Amino acid sequence: MKACHDKKRGFAITYDDVCLMGGARTPFGKLCGTLGRISPTDLGICASRAALEKSGLEGPDIDQVFYANIGQCSTDAYFLARHVGLYSGVPETTPAAMVQRICGSGFETVIAGVEQIALGKAQITLCGGAENMTLSPTVAFGNRMGYPLGKPGFADMLWEALNDTAAVPMGHTAENVARQYGISRAEADEFARQSVERYLAALERRFLKGELIPMNSTVFEAPGLNPRKLEMPKIVRNFDSDEHARPVDPEALSRLSPAFIPDGVQTAANSSGIADGAASVVVARETVARTRNLRPLARIAASATSALDPRVMGLGPVPAIRLLLEIAGLEISDIGLFEINEAFAAQYIGCERALELDRDRCNVNGGSIAIGHPLAATGTRLTLTLAREMNARDARYGIAAACIGGGQGTAILLENPNATV
């Protein structure tokens, strides 16, 4: 391993002998859609059980659990990571930890799992994130101490999640990037159209079926513990499709009003969708995989995290990717595929221009503008989708990255051990 820490550029590390075994995700439900009443814990259990199965491993194989959830929105949210592990078949003697780096949390669980293996504190880890943004609560902080007359002080936590009170709301950060890079409304709309069309093409070739799992009403049981009941809407059977994506009419896109500022480039349609869902992966020491005759999806080669001005938080992947490439001794041209989260169209385009990326190698199956962005799950989804597409295209290296509210960025480098080029 090799590590670096620079107070201006961030920190990064390379890894040896650690791999991504496999993973799965739930369908991503639209706001107030099919998953709108499902606890994020239950979403995480569904994804984790499937991830273990797809990895060829079982709950008793797991040494540690790392799980993320950003907007706590169920009464047992404090226990989410622990309950995901227990009801996925992980032994009661195996610890679990909750991880939070806002939109980078799904990545952060993978990084935590890798680093615990690198430190010798685990051989196999279960990692992922779950989010139900529909269930984000309306809260009254301080209600235990009473209310001033006529001022009960309620707040919508979903709305508040989109506002960085230290700087500007999230949508405004994308508009700042658009101004910095001269990105037009037409360019933002065109990128949104492309994201949806790439996603629909991935559906058509059944690529996404390799990571999506069907969901039905069920009861999760664990020895000696109270059962958990997952109740899907009564009319729903085998829910296995993302709900947010739909075909795009370019003329309809152009008629939408700006969502954040007058004459802005960002609209509801070229911004990431608010969504509910979960994604999980299994990470293991590569030598352990070999002894079990299991074939990893990818090696996890390095990671990097950086921070920058929160007013242009969408550019967070730029310094993170640059630092990642530097510590790995690679160039942009060495990377066969990129997955950069599409928080906003202008945000992605700004990263593309800053890094001089070839869009034909980026987000080739669409992204969060098409699929939706359940905050804690997205980084894990990006990592899993990237690893699977690297195998499909015989790409040797791939990078997954995301901007993070408040002005941060995280990136992960994957290497395809099965590549022939």
SVG drawing of the C-alpha trace seen along z (x, -y; Angstrom):
<svg xmlns="http://www.w3.org/2000/svg" viewBox="-53 -35 56 58">
<polyline fill="none" stroke="black" stroke-width="0.4" points="0.0,0.0 1.0,-3.6 -0.8,-6.6 -0.6,-10.4 -2.2,-13.3 -2.1,-16.8 -4.0,-19.5 -4.9,-21.3 -5.5,-18.3 -6.9,-15.6 -5.8,-12.1 -5.4,-8.9 -4.3,-5.4 -3.6,-2.3 -4.6,1.2 -3.2,4.6 -5.0,8.0 -8.6,6.6 -11.4,7.2 -15.1,6.6 -16.8,10.0 -20.2,9.0 -23.3,7.0 -26.9,6.2 -29.3,3.3 -33.0,2.9 -35.0,1.1 -34.9,-2.7 -38.4,-3.9 -39.5,-7.4 -40.5,-9.9 -43.8,-8.8 -43.7,-5.7 -43.7,-1.9 -41.0,-1.9 -42.3,-5.0 -43.4,-3.3 -40.6,-0.7 -38.1,-1.2 -34.5,-1.9 -33.4,0.9 -35.6,3.4 -34.3,2.0 -30.8,2.6 -31.6,6.2 -33.0,7.0 -29.9,5.7 -27.5,7.3 -29.1,10.8 -28.9,10.7 -25.3,9.3 -24.2,12.3 -25.9,14.7 -24.4,13.1 -20.9,13.2 -21.1,16.9 -20.8,16.1 -23.0,16.4 -23.7,14.3 -21.4,16.3 -18.5,15.4 -18.8,11.7 -16.3,10.2 -17.6,6.6 -20.6,4.7 -20.4,1.1 -23.6,-0.5 -24.8,-4.1 -28.0,-6.0 -28.1,-9.8 -31.6,-11.0 -32.8,-8.9 -36.4,-8.2 -37.6,-5.3 -38.0,-4.8 -35.2,-2.2 -32.8,-4.2 -30.2,-4.2 -29.9,-0.5 -29.9,-0.4 -26.4,1.0 -26.7,3.6 -30.1,4.7 -29.1,5.0 -26.3,7.3 -28.4,9.4 -31.3,10.0 -28.9,10.7 -27.6,13.8 -24.5,12.2 -23.7,13.7 -24.6,11.7 -20.9,11.7 -20.0,9.7 -19.9,5.9 -21.6,3.3 -20.9,-0.5 -22.9,-3.3 -21.0,-5.4 -21.9,-9.0 -20.2,-11.2 -23.4,-12.5 -23.5,-11.7 -20.1,-9.9 -21.4,-7.5 -21.9,-4.5 -18.3,-4.8 -17.2,-5.4 -18.6,-2.0 -16.6,-0.3 -13.5,-2.2 -14.1,-1.3 -14.5,2.3 -11.3,2.4 -9.2,0.6 -10.4,2.9 -9.2,5.8 -5.9,4.1 -5.4,3.5 -5.9,7.2 -9.2,6.6 -11.3,8.5 -11.1,10.9 -14.6,10.3 -16.9,7.3 -20.5,6.4 -20.8,2.8 -23.6,0.6 -26.2,-2.1 -29.9,-2.5 -32.1,-5.6 -35.8,-6.3 -36.1,-9.9 -39.9,-9.7 -40.0,-9.0 -37.9,-12.0 -39.7,-13.4 -41.2,-16.8 -39.5,-17.5 -39.8,-19.9 -36.4,-20.3 -36.7,-21.2 -40.2,-20.0 -39.3,-18.4 -38.7,-21.9 -42.0,-23.3 -42.9,-25.8 -43.1,-29.6 -46.7,-30.7 -47.6,-30.5 -44.2,-29.1 -44.1,-25.3 -41.0,-25.4 -41.5,-22.5 -39.0,-21.7 -39.1,-19.5 -35.9,-17.5 -36.0,-16.5 -36.0,-20.2 -33.4,-21.0 -31.1,-18.3 -30.9,-20.3 -29.7,-23.4 -26.1,-23.9 -26.6,-26.7 -22.9,-27.5 -23.0,-28.4 -25.8,-28.0 -28.5,-25.4 -27.4,-22.4 -29.1,-23.5 -27.3,-26.9 -23.9,-25.1 -24.7,-23.6 -25.6,-27.0 -22.3,-28.3 -20.5,-25.5 -22.6,-26.3 -21.4,-30.0 -17.8,-29.0 -17.7,-26.7 -20.1,-28.5 -22.6,-25.6 -25.8,-26.4 -29.4,-25.2 -29.4,-23.3 -26.2,-21.5 -27.7,-20.5 -30.9,-19.3 -28.9,-17.3 -26.9,-15.6 -30.1,-14.7 -31.6,-13.2 -28.5,-11.2 -28.5,-9.9 -32.0,-8.6 -31.4,-7.1 -28.3,-5.3 -30.2,-3.9 -33.1,-2.7 -30.5,-1.1 -29.0,0.7 -32.4,2.0 -33.0,3.2 -29.8,5.2 -30.7,6.5 -27.5,5.3 -29.2,4.0 -30.9,7.3 -27.5,8.4 -27.7,6.1 -31.4,5.4 -33.3,7.8 -37.1,8.3 -38.9,7.2 -42.0,8.8 -43.7,8.8 -41.7,11.0 -40.7,11.6 -37.1,11.4 -36.1,13.7 -32.9,14.1 -32.3,16.6 -33.7,15.4 -34.8,12.0 -38.1,10.5 -39.2,11.0 -39.3,8.0 -42.2,7.8 -41.6,6.0 -45.0,5.1 -45.0,4.0 -48.2,2.4 -50.8,5.1 -51.0,4.8 -47.2,5.1 -45.6,8.4 -41.9,8.9 -41.1,5.2 -37.9,5.2 -37.8,1.9 -36.5,-1.5 -39.4,-3.9 -37.8,-7.3 -36.7,-6.9 -39.0,-7.6 -38.4,-8.4 -37.5,-12.0 -39.1,-14.4 -36.5,-17.1 -39.1,-19.7 -40.8,-19.0 -37.4,-19.3 -36.8,-22.7 -40.2,-24.0 -39.5,-23.3 -38.8,-26.3 -35.5,-26.7 -35.7,-25.1 -33.3,-27.2 -32.7,-30.6 -34.3,-32.7 -32.6,-32.0 -30.7,-29.1 -29.8,-25.9 -31.0,-23.4 -34.5,-22.0 -36.3,-19.2 -35.6,-17.0 -31.9,-17.6 -31.2,-17.1 -30.9,-13.8 -34.1,-12.3 -35.2,-12.1 -35.5,-8.3 -35.7,-5.4 -33.5,-2.3 -30.5,-0.4 -27.3,1.1 -24.9,3.6 -21.5,5.2 -19.2,7.8 -15.5,7.0 -12.9,9.6 -9.2,10.3 -8.3,11.6 -6.4,14.6 -9.5,15.6 -11.5,15.5 -9.0,17.7 -8.9,20.3 -12.7,20.6 -12.5,20.8 -14.6,17.6 -14.1,15.1 -14.0,11.5 -15.7,8.8 -12.8,6.3 -9.8,5.4 -10.2,2.3 -7.0,0.6 -7.1,-2.8 -9.3,-5.6 -9.1,-9.3 -11.1,-12.0 -10.8,-15.8 -12.6,-18.9 -13.2,-22.3 -15.3,-25.5 -18.8,-24.4 -20.3,-26.9 -19.0,-24.7 -19.4,-21.4 -20.3,-19.6 -16.7,-19.8 -15.6,-17.6 -14.8,-14.6 -12.1,-16.7 -9.5,-17.0 -10.3,-13.5 -9.8,-11.9 -6.6,-13.8 -5.2,-12.7 -6.3,-9.1 -4.6,-9.0 -1.4,-10.5 -1.1,-8.0 -1.9,-5.1 0.6,-6.3 -2.0,-6.4 -3.3,-9.0 -6.8,-9.8 -6.1,-7.9 -5.5,-4.7 -9.0,-4.7 -11.4,-2.7 -14.6,-3.7 -15.8,-6.3 -18.9,-6.5 -19.4,-10.1 -22.6,-10.7 -25.0,-13.0 -26.2,-15.2 -26.9,-17.8 -26.3,-18.0 -24.1,-21.1 -22.2,-19.6 -21.3,-16.5 -20.4,-18.6 -18.2,-20.8 -16.3,-17.8 -16.1,-16.5 -14.6,-19.7 -12.2,-20.1 -10.8,-16.6 -11.1,-16.6 -13.1,-13.4 -14.4,-11.5 -18.1,-11.2 -18.2,-7.9 -16.3,-6.4 -18.5,-8.0 -21.8,-6.9 -22.3,-4.5 -25.5,-3.1 -27.0,-6.4 -26.8,-7.8 -28.7,-9.5 -30.6,-11.9 -32.2,-8.8 -32.3,-6.4 -32.5,-8.7 -30.1,-9.4 -31.0,-7.7 -28.1,-9.4 -26.5,-6.7 -27.0,-4.0 -25.6,-5.8 -21.8,-5.4 -22.3,-1.6 -24.4,-1.5 -21.8,-3.3 -19.0,-1.0 -21.0,2.1 -22.2,0.9 -18.7,-0.1 -17.2,3.2 -19.8,5.1 -19.4,2.9 -15.6,3.2 -16.1,7.0 -18.6,6.6 -16.2,4.3 -12.9,6.0 -11.7,2.6 -8.7,2.8 -9.2,-0.3 -12.3,-2.2 -13.0,-5.1 -16.2,-5.8 -16.7,-9.2 -19.2,-11.6 -19.5,-15.1 -20.6,-15.6 -22.8,-18.2 -20.8,-20.8 -17.9,-20.6 -16.1,-17.3 -15.4,-14.5 -14.6,-10.8 -13.2,-8.5 -12.5,-4.8 -10.1,-3.1 -11.1,0.5 -8.9,2.9 -10.3,5.7 -8.4,8.9 -10.1,10.6 -9.1,8.1 -7.2,9.4 -5.9,6.1"/>
</svg>
